[in-house]
């Protein structure tokens, strides 16, 4: 039931993983599916494994919620499957790190089994589990106390299909046996059904699953996960564009709708180079309203970020309104901040009487045309900062829209003799970017 020898798997940093987003739980063991009326909870232990993707396809095609109790070691081998389980709306639970009989372990060893599995899940999907199933359903008072301290409710089952006994066989005999044992829960109002998706695969379980789903659906059961959720639809939308200008502004736009709550503005997470920002898609988008009648127009989003020069990865996710752990990736794009460095002219550097010189010229930052640009003037390597804000109508005429306030005329002290004079136009948005307008030698008397 393990995909790798635990001794060969790099365990995550061992820490007590108290899932503070989970509700406070009691110390008992649960066996009945949550919810009113008739509910049934399908649960799958020991994964992820070879059959997990096939099981998820059956569940998604049927619109059925389910819970996957994953083993930490197996998660480390198939992290992409764990991400797929969460992304498709299924509930994730802790089934220990290496599947020992916990009643044979000390308190510290039991805690490590829980914590390493929770840490492994957190490292893969960013959240810790709120549900725990002890291996073999075996527990003691220590197990219950440790789980309670970590806000993990303990769940066993009321219906055991014994599908693991098929040992990888997909024969009709095993399929029929699994179906018969699963249908025994039809005498219960809230059965919790135990099945498996072990590393080596459970083809008989996959083959039996559609019949089991049909059996309970025909008898009026609602399929729930152990959090009481029915299968919902994931958000959808569009990542319309990501644009960057030369000033370091990166703007992202699109729209999103959660079909389960279509009139409620959806949440969106925008990641720029891996750093996430949450925004609400509540801007008017009449085109979205027209395409999705009844949703209303308030589903657009526009978000602006600061970014340094260069190419940036931008990814957008629509977040499920009911569960923040569920999302749909709307897409990823690359946006490039490419500043246009200043242009201008070092017009003159003239000696100005005894011990002085005057430097003139003009400069413009094309990304911020009307804004007066800073200039650094260096005399023999010593710099002076000035602003190019004197009137130059000729510059305005040559560069429409810039305005005239882009000239500089600066007087500096200098001892008699030859001096090196260099002038730089400084980028308005990025002070580390500049254009050298020129260097000259000036001799003062």
N, C-alpha and C positions, 0 to 999 in steps of 0.2 A: 504493500500500500504506500510505499515511499518511492519517489522518483529518483532519489539519490541517497547515498550513505550520509547520514547527518554529520559524520566526522569529516566529510569532504566539502561540506557546504559552509560558506562564510556566514556565520550568524550575524544578525544585525546587533547594534549596540544594545546591550541588555539594560532595560529600564522599565520601571513600573509604568505601564501604559494605561493610565486612568482616562477613559474617554469622557471628558467633561461635557461633551455635547450629548451624551447618553443620559437618560433619566435615572434617578436613583432607583435601585432594584432591591427586591427582597432576597431572602436566602434560599427560597424553595426551588424546586425543579418543575418546569412547565412541560405539559404533555398535550395540551389542547390548542388547536388553531384559534387565533384571536378573531374577534368580530361577532356580530349578531347574525341571527338566522342560521343557515347551515354553511360552514366554511371548511375548507380543506387546505392544508399546507403541504406542499411538496418540498422535501429537503434532500439535498445531495451531499454526501460526506466524502472525505478523503481526496478531494481534487486539489488543484485542477489536474486533469488527465487527458488521455487520448480522446475520450468520448465527450468531453465537456462542450466543445463547439457544436457537435451534433445535438446534444441535449438542449443547448440554448436555442438552436434553430427550431426545434420542435415546440419549445415553450413560447418563443416569440411568434411563430406562425399561428399558434392557438390563442395568443393573447393571455398567457397565464403567468402569474407571479410565482416566484420560487425563491428558496434560500439555499446558498452554497456554503457549507462549512468546510473551509479549506485548511489543509495542513501546511504549516509554515515552510517546511523543507520543499514541499511540492510547489508552493507559490514561488520560491526562489528559482525554480527550474522553468516555470511557465508564467513569468510576470505579465506578458501581454494578454494571456487568457484571463488573469485576474482583472486587468483593466477593462477587458471586454465585458466581463460579468457585470461590473459596476456601470459601465457606459450603457449597457442594454437594460438597466433598471433592476437588476437582481440584487437581493440582499446578501451581504457577505458576513460570514460568521467565523469565529475562532474554533479550530478543532485541534489545538495544541501544535507544538513545534514538530514533534517526531512520533506522535501517536503511541505513547506508552499507556499502560494501565496506571492511572494517577494514584490509585489507592496503594500502590506499592512504593510510592515516592515520598520523600520528606516534604515538608511545607515549602522549603526554599526551592527544591527541585520542581515541585508543581508550579510554583510562581514563575520560575524560569520558562517552563513549557508554555505558559499563557503569554508571558511578556514577549518572548522571542517571536511567537506567532503574530501577536498584535503589532510589534515593531516592524515585522516583515511586511504586513499589509500596509501599514502607514508609509513605509518607504516606497511602496509601489503605487498606491492610489491617494496618499495624503490624508487618510483618515483611519482611525482605529475602530475595531468592531465593538458592537454593543451586545453581541450574542455569543454564547459559548456552548459548545457541545462536548462533553468529556468523551474521549475515545472509549469505545465499547459500551458507552452509556454508564461507565463505572465511575463512581465518585464517593467521597466521604465528606464529613463536616468541614475538613480543611479546604477541600475543593470549593465548597459552596461559599465559605468565608472569603477565600481569595478572589473568587469571581465577583462577589458582591462588592468587595473593596475596589474593584476595577470597573464597577458599574456595568458588568456584563451579566445579563440574565441567562440562566442555565436552561437549556432545552434538550430534552430527549425526544421520544416519539411514542405514538400509540399504535402504529401499524408498522411492522417490519417485513419488508418484501423479501429479505434474505437474498437479494440479487447478487451479492458478493460471492455466493456459493457457485454461481455459474462459472467462475474462474476464467472469464474471457470468452466463454462459449456464446454463440448467438443462435443456438438451435431452438426450434419451435417449442421443444419440451420446456426449456428454461423460460422462454418468453411467456408461455401459457402459465407456468408456475408463478412467475412474478406478478402477472395480471391477477391471478386468483388471490394471491396473498394481499395485493394492494386493494382489491375490491372488498376485502373483509372489513375495511374501514367504513363501508356504507351503512353499518349499524350504529355508527357514532355521529354525533352532531358536529363535532369539530376534530376530525382526525388529523394527526401529524404523521405523514408517511415518510419512512426512511428508505432512501435509495442511495446509489453510489456512482461516483465518476472518478474511479481510481486511476493512477498513472498508466496502467497497462490497458485500460479500456473496459467498457461494459456494454458490448453490442446488444445483449439481450435486454438491458434496461432501455436503451434507445428504441429498440423495436417495440417494447411493451408500452412505452410512454403515451403514444397517441390513443391507445385503447383505454388506458387508465384515465386520461383526461376526459375522453368522451363519456366514460362511465359516470364520473362525478358530475360532469356538466349536465348530462341527461337527467340527473336526479336533483337538480336545483342547487348544487353547491357553488359557492363563490370561492375562487382560488385566491389565496392571500399568502403573502410572505409572513414571517414571524413578527414583523412590525405591524401587521394588520393592513398592509397596502395591497390593493388590487393592481393588476398590470395597467400602467398608464402609458400614454403616448409621450415620446420625448419632444422637446422643443424643436422648432425648425426656423429657418430664416435665411438671410443672405448677408455675406460680408461683401458689401458693394465695392468699396475702394479704400486704399490707404495712400495718402499723398503727403509728401514732405516738401517743405520749401527751404530756401537757403538760410533762413533765420533759426533753424532748429525746431520749427513747429512740425509735428507729425500728426495728421488728422485722419481718423478712422471713421467710416460710416457704414451703416447697414440697417437691418431690421430683424426682429425676432418675435415669435409667437409661441406660447405654450398651448397646444390644442386642448389640454384638459382645463385650462382657465383662460379662454381666448380673449376675454375683454380686459384682463389684468396685464399691465405692462410687464414684460418679461425682464429678468436680469440678464446682463451680459458681462462676461469677463474678457478683457482685452489684455493680451500679453505682448509686451514689447521686449524682445531679447530675454524672454523668460520671466520678466517682472510683471505681475498681474495687477490690474486695476478694475474694480467693479463699477459698472454704470447701469443705469436703468433705461430700457428702450421705451421711452414715453414721449418721443417727439412725433408730431403729426406726419403721417405717411398715407395720404388718401389713396395712393396706388395699391398699398397693401390691403386697405379696407375694401377696395373694389375687388381685389383678387380673392379675398377671404371674407365673404359677407358674414356679418355678425361679430367680427372680431373688433371692429372699431379702428380708427386711424392711429391711435397712440401706441405705435410699435417701432418707431424709428429711433436710431441712436447715432450720435456724433460725439466723438471724444477726441480731445487734443492733448498731445504730450510733448514734452521737451526731449530732444534727442541730439547727441553730438554728431558731427559730420561722419558720414559713412553709411554703409548698408545695415538695415535693421530688419530682423524677423518680427513679423506681426501676426499673431494668431488670435482668433475670436471664437468664443464659446457661448452658446445660449444655455442658461442655467434653468433647470426645472423649477417651476414655481413652488411645488410642494416639497421637493427634496433637493437641497443644495448639492448633494453628492452625485446627482444625475445631470448630465449635460450633453449637448450636441456640438461637435466642432463645426463651425460654419466655414472655416478655411484658414489658411495661412498664406501670407504674401510677404514680399520683400519691398521695403520702401527705403529710398536712399536720400539722405540729407546731403546735398551738394552745394555748399555756399559758393557764390560768385565773389571772389575776393575784390577788394577796392581797386578802382582805377583812378588815375589822376596824373598830375604833372608837377615835377619839381622845377618851377620856372626860373628861379634865380637865387643866388647866394652872394651877397655883396657886402664888402667892407663898409662899415658905417662909422666913419670917424675913428678916433683913437680908441682901441680896445673894444670894438663892437662889430657885429655883423647882422645883416637882415636876410631872412629866408622867406621866400614867397612861393606860392603855388596853389593847387586845388586838388581835392580828392572827393570821390563819391563811392559809396557802397551800393552796388546795383540791386542788392536784395532789400534795401531800405532807402530808396531814392531820396525822399524829402528830408531825411534825418541828416543833420550835420555830423560828419565823420571825424573821428579822432585822428590825430597825427602825432607821430613821435619823431622829433628832430634830434639827431645825435651829432655833437661836435666833439671830435677826438674821442669818440666812444662814450661820452656822457650824454644821457638822454634827457629831453624835456618834452612833456606831453602838452599838446594844445588841441583846441577844437577848430576844425575848418568851418567857421561860421561867418566869415566876412562875405560881403556881397560880391558875386561874380556873375553879372548878367550874361556874359559870354558862355559860361558853363551851362546856364539854364537854357540858352538858345541851342546849344549843341546837344543837350540831353533833355528833351522835353519831359516835364513831369518831375524833374529833380529839384526845381527851384534854384534861386541864386545863392543860397547861403552855404557855399562849399569852398570858399577861399580861405587861405591862411597867409598871414603876414606877421612874422614873429621876429622880434629883435632880441639878440642874445649877446652876452658879454664874452669877449675873447681877448686874450693877451696878444700883443703884436707878434706876427709871424704867420706861417702857413698852417692851415687847419683843414682837417677832413670833415666834411659835412654830409650826412646821409639822412634821408627823409623816408618815412614809412607811413602808408595809409593803413589804419587798424580796422579790422572787420568789426562792424557794429554789434553783431550777435556773438561772435567768438573772438575774444581778446587774444587768443593764441594764434590767430590767423592774420596775416598782414601781406601787403604788397610793397616791395621796395620801389619807391618812385625815383630814386637815383642817388648818386653820390658825386660830390664835387670837392675840389680843393680851392680854398679861399685864403688870400693873404691879407691880413690886417696890418695897418701901420702903427 
